[in-house]
């Protein structure tokens, strides 16, 4: 029992000491990724980039490269939201996002992309445009069937008078 407790405590200490090193690399990657996405996607919504899956690779010159599947949102005209999933590669040693041409020298980049190709894609979020279209239809209907009949109508007021007088027209 005492050995299990010590093993659990040492495992917890080990995990807690490793995690901050990895998160600082992830934070630097996300910062560099934010700048790159602002430059490449004119409709990128800031702060929506999220790493779904990542793997550490090696460059031919020995630099550490982080390969990641990143999910991000783009917003056009304030209502058309698209959720995209893309590959991004980050050179942790030089602190820069790698272009596609630089991936030739990265060992395992093609294997990473081949293994995760099914995660790529984009999907449109339809709820906001549909809501706006429903409002465009619902508001005039409410005005026609609820508001307009409550207005004062002179024809309803004058109808009994016209019926009593037999005025030919």
Backbone bond lengths (Angstrom), bond angles and torsions (degrees), N, CA, C in turn:
res aa  C-N    CA-C-N  psi(-1)  N-CA   C-N-CA  omega(-1)  CA-C   N-CA-C  phi
1 X - - - 1.445 - - 1.534 110.51 -
2 X 1.320 115.86 -42.76 1.457 120.57 -179.55 1.528 110.80 -66.87
3 X 1.331 117.18 -36.11 1.462 121.16 178.90 1.530 110.62 -66.55
4 X 1.323 116.75 -39.36 1.466 120.62 178.72 1.526 110.84 -66.05
5 X 1.324 116.28 -38.59 1.464 120.28 179.21 1.528 110.15 -65.20
6 X 1.348 116.37 -44.88 1.464 120.22 178.32 1.523 111.10 -63.54
7 X 1.312 116.99 -42.12 1.465 120.72 179.47 1.530 110.53 -63.50
8 X 1.324 116.80 -41.02 1.468 120.45 178.32 1.518 111.16 -65.71
9 X 1.346 116.43 -42.29 1.463 120.71 178.92 1.526 111.14 -63.63
10 X 1.326 117.21 -44.90 1.463 120.25 179.11 1.529 111.74 -65.83
11 X 1.320 117.19 -37.39 1.468 120.46 176.72 1.515 110.52 -64.44
12 X 1.328 117.49 -41.38 1.464 121.29 178.27 1.528 111.13 -64.20
13 X 1.330 117.24 -43.58 1.463 120.62 178.03 1.530 110.25 -63.31
14 X 1.317 117.41 -41.07 1.460 121.44 178.68 1.529 111.08 -61.90
15 X 1.323 116.83 -44.80 1.468 120.68 -179.66 1.520 110.94 -65.28
16 X 1.320 117.06 -41.40 1.463 120.62 -179.37 1.528 112.49 -68.10
17 X 1.329 118.11 -29.36 1.465 119.46 178.65 1.524 111.58 -80.96
18 X 1.316 118.91 -28.65 1.467 122.04 179.84 1.522 111.46 -80.28
19 X 1.323 117.97 -38.12 1.468 122.26 -173.67 1.529 113.53 -57.73
20 X 1.357 121.38 -44.10 1.462 119.36 -179.85 1.518 113.63 -63.32
21 X 1.330 117.70 -31.99 1.462 119.47 178.49 1.528 110.03 -66.44
22 X 1.303 117.27 -40.31 1.451 121.58 -179.18 1.527 111.13 -71.55
23 X 1.329 118.69 -37.97 1.455 120.38 -178.78 1.527 111.67 -69.61
24 X 1.328 118.32 -32.20 1.464 118.73 178.29 1.531 110.19 -67.48
25 X 1.332 117.09 -36.65 1.466 119.84 175.40 1.519 110.13 -66.98
26 X 1.343 116.71 -39.14 1.462 119.79 177.57 1.519 112.09 -65.95
27 X 1.327 116.86 -38.17 1.467 120.01 178.30 1.522 110.80 -65.70
28 X 1.325 117.00 -42.41 1.467 120.07 177.77 1.530 109.90 -64.51
29 X 1.328 116.94 -39.29 1.464 121.66 177.45 1.526 110.43 -63.19
30 X 1.331 117.12 -45.47 1.471 119.91 179.75 1.526 111.98 -65.74
31 X 1.339 117.73 -36.61 1.466 120.31 177.17 1.529 111.06 -64.24
32 X 1.332 116.10 -46.54 1.467 119.95 178.78 1.530 110.63 -66.04
33 X 1.319 116.36 -36.01 1.465 121.26 179.30 1.522 111.22 -66.56
34 X 1.336 117.31 -40.43 1.468 121.24 177.74 1.533 110.57 -59.02
35 X 1.329 116.57 -45.76 1.463 120.23 179.42 1.528 111.50 -63.87
36 X 1.326 116.71 -41.35 1.458 120.83 179.68 1.524 111.22 -66.92
37 X 1.328 117.17 -41.11 1.471 120.06 -179.52 1.520 111.74 -68.03
38 X 1.323 117.69 -34.67 1.466 120.33 175.73 1.522 110.83 -62.85
39 X 1.334 116.18 -34.89 1.465 120.28 -179.07 1.525 112.01 -78.88
40 X 1.322 117.90 -33.92 1.469 119.96 -174.75 1.520 113.94 -92.95
41 X 1.329 118.34 -30.28 1.465 122.02 -179.99 1.525 108.60 -115.25
42 X 1.333 117.17 111.22 1.465 119.57 -177.86 1.528 111.84 -69.29
43 X 1.332 117.11 -21.75 1.460 120.86 -177.17 1.530 112.97 -106.89
44 X 1.339 116.28 18.58 1.465 120.79 -178.63 1.522 110.35 -67.13
45 X 1.341 116.16 133.34 1.461 121.79 176.86 1.521 108.14 -90.17
46 X 1.310 116.85 118.46 1.464 121.84 -174.09 1.529 111.88 -61.25
47 X 1.317 115.08 140.04 1.450 121.38 175.02 1.521 115.03 84.10
48 X 1.322 118.14 5.13 1.463 119.73 -178.08 1.519 113.22 -98.58
49 X 1.321 118.02 -4.55 1.473 120.09 179.56 1.523 109.35 -69.46
50 X 1.319 115.16 129.87 1.457 121.15 -177.28 1.525 108.64 -139.26
51 X 1.320 116.32 129.17 1.461 120.67 -179.80 1.523 108.47 -80.21
52 X 1.334 115.79 119.63 1.453 121.08 179.56 1.520 110.54 -87.53
53 X 1.333 116.24 -44.65 1.457 121.49 -178.62 1.521 108.25 -147.88
54 X 1.313 116.98 141.23 1.462 119.33 178.36 1.514 110.37 -141.49
55 X 1.329 113.55 158.33 1.465 120.96 -179.22 1.530 107.52 -149.00
56 X 1.308 116.74 143.65 1.457 121.39 179.37 1.528 109.46 -95.12
57 X 1.335 115.83 127.46 1.463 122.93 -179.99 1.523 109.19 -121.46
58 X 1.324 116.85 174.43 1.468 122.09 178.11 1.515 110.34 -120.01
59 X 1.330 115.03 137.11 1.467 122.29 173.78 1.527 107.29 -82.51
60 X 1.313 116.72 160.02 1.471 119.76 -179.62 1.527 112.37 -64.98
61 X 1.352 117.54 -24.09 1.462 119.94 177.95 1.539 112.20 -88.85
62 X 1.333 117.15 4.54 1.462 120.69 176.14 1.514 114.58 98.14
63 X 1.325 118.67 -5.10 1.458 121.09 179.62 1.529 110.98 -71.19
64 X 1.315 115.00 149.22 1.455 120.96 177.17 1.522 109.24 -84.75
65 X 1.321 117.06 129.01 1.461 122.79 -178.97 1.522 108.72 -120.12
66 X 1.323 116.13 130.28 1.457 121.33 177.15 1.525 108.00 -100.32
67 X 1.320 116.28 118.57 1.457 122.43 175.63 1.522 106.96 -97.94
68 X 1.327 117.11 131.81 1.461 119.75 -175.38 1.516 111.39 -141.57
69 X 1.316 114.01 148.49 1.462 121.96 168.38 1.520 104.75 -97.40
70 X 1.339 116.41 119.90 1.458 121.90 -173.61 1.515 109.60 -116.46
71 X 1.331 115.31 134.03 1.463 121.61 175.65 1.521 107.73 -105.71
72 X 1.344 117.15 131.09 1.460 121.71 -177.83 1.520 109.89 -142.40
73 X 1.328 115.56 162.26 1.463 121.61 179.06 1.520 109.68 -115.04
74 X 1.330 115.04 140.91 1.456 121.28 170.61 1.518 107.47 -120.54
75 X 1.335 116.19 143.86 1.461 121.25 -177.60 1.521 108.20 -129.14
76 X 1.331 116.14 123.15 1.460 121.60 177.08 1.521 109.08 -112.73
77 X 1.311 115.69 134.53 1.460 123.72 178.04 1.522 112.80 58.26
78 X 1.299 117.52 17.36 1.449 121.04 176.81 1.516 115.15 79.10
79 X 1.335 119.63 -8.61 1.465 120.38 -177.49 1.521 113.93 -128.77
80 X 1.315 119.19 -20.72 1.459 121.38 -177.87 1.525 109.36 -96.39
81 X 1.323 116.24 101.65 1.457 123.04 -175.73 1.525 108.59 -101.07
82 X 1.330 116.24 130.37 1.460 121.75 176.97 1.524 108.39 -124.01
83 X 1.328 117.17 128.11 1.461 122.45 176.77 1.524 107.90 -99.81
84 X 1.337 116.13 116.31 1.462 122.03 -176.42 1.524 110.34 -111.65
85 X 1.329 115.51 149.53 1.463 121.97 174.75 1.525 107.16 -124.87
86 X 1.339 115.95 123.25 1.468 122.00 -173.59 1.523 110.47 -135.56
87 X 1.357 115.55 163.57 1.468 122.11 171.46 1.524 108.38 -91.33
88 X 1.328 116.45 139.48 1.459 121.94 172.28 1.523 108.05 -140.31
89 X 1.320 115.10 143.47 1.470 121.87 -177.88 1.518 108.42 -123.51
90 X 1.330 116.17 134.03 1.464 122.79 -174.30 1.525 109.26 -127.09
91 X 1.322 115.68 125.76 1.462 121.47 175.14 1.526 107.42 -86.12
92 X 1.329 116.30 105.51 1.467 121.07 -174.87 1.520 112.20 -70.24
93 X 1.323 117.86 -26.84 1.461 120.66 -179.19 1.524 110.85 -74.56
94 X 1.348 116.65 -45.89 1.464 121.01 -179.22 1.522 113.20 -90.83
95 X 1.336 117.87 -4.51 1.458 124.04 177.89 1.528 111.95 56.67
96 X 1.335 116.05 54.10 1.455 119.85 178.25 1.527 110.31 -147.98
97 X 1.312 115.50 154.81 1.452 122.21 176.13 1.526 107.79 -81.35
98 X 1.318 116.32 133.12 1.464 120.34 -178.39 1.523 110.65 -86.96
99 X 1.320 114.98 142.84 1.462 121.05 174.72 1.526 108.82 -83.10
100 X 1.317 115.32 169.46 1.462 119.97 -178.70 1.525 111.27 -63.54
101 X 1.314 118.37 -34.27 1.463 121.50 -179.71 1.529 112.08 -67.00
102 X 1.321 117.82 -26.74 1.463 121.55 -179.75 1.531 112.64 -77.95
103 X 1.325 117.56 -11.95 1.464 120.62 -175.43 1.517 113.41 -76.07
104 X 1.323 117.16 -10.60 1.466 120.37 179.40 1.524 110.09 -62.76
105 X 1.324 117.00 -35.03 1.456 121.27 -176.52 1.524 113.48 -90.25
106 X 1.345 117.14 1.53 1.463 120.53 -180.00 1.524 108.83 -94.71
107 X 1.319 115.42 122.83 1.461 120.53 -178.78 1.527 109.49 -77.51
108 X 1.333 116.60 123.25 1.457 121.54 177.36 1.508 114.74 94.89
109 X 1.339 117.88 2.23 1.469 119.97 -179.02 1.521 111.17 -68.41
110 X 1.328 117.11 -41.44 1.471 119.10 179.34 1.522 111.07 -68.91
111 X 1.330 117.66 -35.12 1.458 119.99 177.72 1.528 110.66 -66.09
112 X 1.333 116.44 -39.95 1.463 120.21 178.06 1.524 110.56 -63.84
113 X 1.324 116.74 -45.74 1.465 118.99 -178.93 1.523 111.54 -68.10
114 X 1.335 117.92 -37.08 1.468 120.17 177.94 1.530 112.00 -67.39
115 X 1.317 116.66 -36.59 1.460 120.37 -178.72 1.527 112.54 -72.38
116 X 1.339 116.81 -26.62 1.462 120.09 -174.85 1.525 113.14 -115.89
117 X 1.316 118.17 18.15 1.463 120.92 -176.55 1.526 111.93 -63.94
118 X 1.336 117.03 -28.38 1.458 119.72 -179.16 1.523 112.99 -72.90
119 X 1.312 118.44 -12.47 1.463 121.51 178.43 1.523 112.08 -82.95
120 X 1.327 117.78 -17.89 1.457 120.98 -177.71 1.520 110.82 -71.92
121 X 1.326 115.00 155.36 1.460 119.66 175.93 1.514 111.09 150.59
122 X 1.315 113.28 -174.77 1.452 119.74 175.68 1.514 108.77 -150.53
123 X 1.322 115.26 150.23 1.451 119.24 176.29 1.520 108.23 -141.08
124 X 1.311 114.78 144.13 1.455 121.87 -178.48 1.519 108.48 -91.74
125 X 1.318 116.11 135.84 1.452 121.75 176.84 1.529 106.66 -91.57
126 X 1.327 115.80 113.69 1.459 120.68 -170.55 1.521 115.40 -93.47
127 X 1.303 120.79 -11.04 1.448 120.68 -169.50 1.530 113.40 -63.40
128 X 1.319 119.11 -37.06 1.468 120.08 -177.24 1.523 112.94 -72.16
129 X 1.342 120.99 -47.55 1.468 119.35 175.97 1.537 112.86 -62.31
130 X 1.331 117.67 -36.65 1.462 120.18 178.59 1.523 110.52 -66.71
131 X 1.320 117.43 -39.56 1.465 121.09 177.28 1.523 111.13 -62.11
132 X 1.322 116.90 -42.66 1.467 120.16 179.17 1.529 110.80 -65.29
133 X 1.336 117.41 -41.52 1.465 119.99 177.65 1.526 111.69 -64.29
134 X 1.327 117.18 -38.96 1.467 119.68 176.67 1.526 111.43 -64.14
135 X 1.313 117.03 -38.12 1.466 119.96 177.02 1.527 111.24 -66.66
136 X 1.336 116.93 -36.03 1.465 119.92 177.74 1.527 111.76 -64.54
137 X 1.318 116.99 -28.23 1.457 120.51 177.62 1.530 111.15 -88.34
138 X 1.323 117.61 -40.25 1.460 121.74 -173.56 1.521 113.07 -71.80
139 X 1.314 118.77 -37.86 1.466 120.82 -176.95 1.527 111.79 -64.13
140 X 1.338 120.88 -48.25 1.469 118.50 176.25 1.532 113.51 -63.68
141 X 1.319 117.79 -34.24 1.467 120.30 177.94 1.520 110.59 -64.36
142 X 1.318 117.62 -43.29 1.461 121.19 177.84 1.518 110.19 -63.36
143 X 1.314 117.39 -41.12 1.467 120.15 179.15 1.529 110.69 -63.68
144 X 1.329 117.38 -43.92 1.461 120.64 -177.31 1.520 113.43 -69.07
145 X 1.314 117.57 -41.68 1.460 119.62 -172.78 1.525 115.07 -98.07
146 X 1.308 119.33 -15.75 1.460 120.95 -179.08 1.525 111.38 -113.31
147 X 1.304 118.07 -47.15 1.457 120.80 -172.84 1.525 111.72 -82.33
148 X 1.313 118.29 -47.73 1.471 121.85 -174.75 1.524 112.43 -61.13
149 X 1.332 121.84 -43.06 1.466 119.27 179.51 1.527 113.96 -64.34
150 X 1.280 118.93 -16.79 1.466 121.49 -179.78 1.532 112.65 -87.64
151 X 1.313 117.24 -7.39 1.462 119.89 177.27 1.530 110.07 -69.67
152 X 1.302 116.86 156.88 1.465 122.57 177.03 1.528 108.32 -70.93
153 X 1.309 115.92 128.74 1.450 120.44 -178.00 1.517 109.86 -116.09
154 X 1.330 117.62 122.46 1.477 120.81 179.33 1.511 111.35 -73.80
155 X 1.292 118.37 -27.31 1.464 119.26 -179.87 1.522 111.07 -68.41
156 X 1.319 119.06 -35.76 1.463 120.24 176.78 1.515 110.96 -69.35
157 X 1.312 117.22 -34.89 1.455 120.96 179.81 1.531 111.14 -70.85
158 X 1.313 117.33 -40.06 1.464 121.65 -174.97 1.528 112.97 -85.90
159 X 1.278 120.16 -13.95 1.456 121.91 -177.44 1.529 113.35 -57.58
160 X 1.351 119.47 -46.44 1.474 118.00 179.06 1.535 113.18 -62.98
161 X 1.298 117.37 -32.69 1.472 120.99 179.66 1.519 109.70 -68.72
162 X 1.297 116.84 -43.31 1.456 120.21 -179.74 1.532 111.49 -67.35
163 X 1.322 116.31 -31.07 1.442 118.98 -179.80 1.524 111.44 -73.56
164 X 1.354 119.40 -32.60 1.469 122.56 179.44 1.517 110.60 -72.85
165 X 1.286 118.39 -41.02 1.463 120.75 179.29 1.513 107.96 -85.94
166 X 1.236 116.69 129.29 1.461 120.47 177.55 1.521 108.91 -92.51
167 X 1.282 115.63 62.11 1.462 119.66 179.02 1.510 109.94 -83.09
168 X 1.303 115.19 120.39 1.463 115.91 174.83 1.510 110.41 -72.80
169 X 1.259 115.21 145.05 1.462 118.69 -179.46 1.476 110.68 -111.84
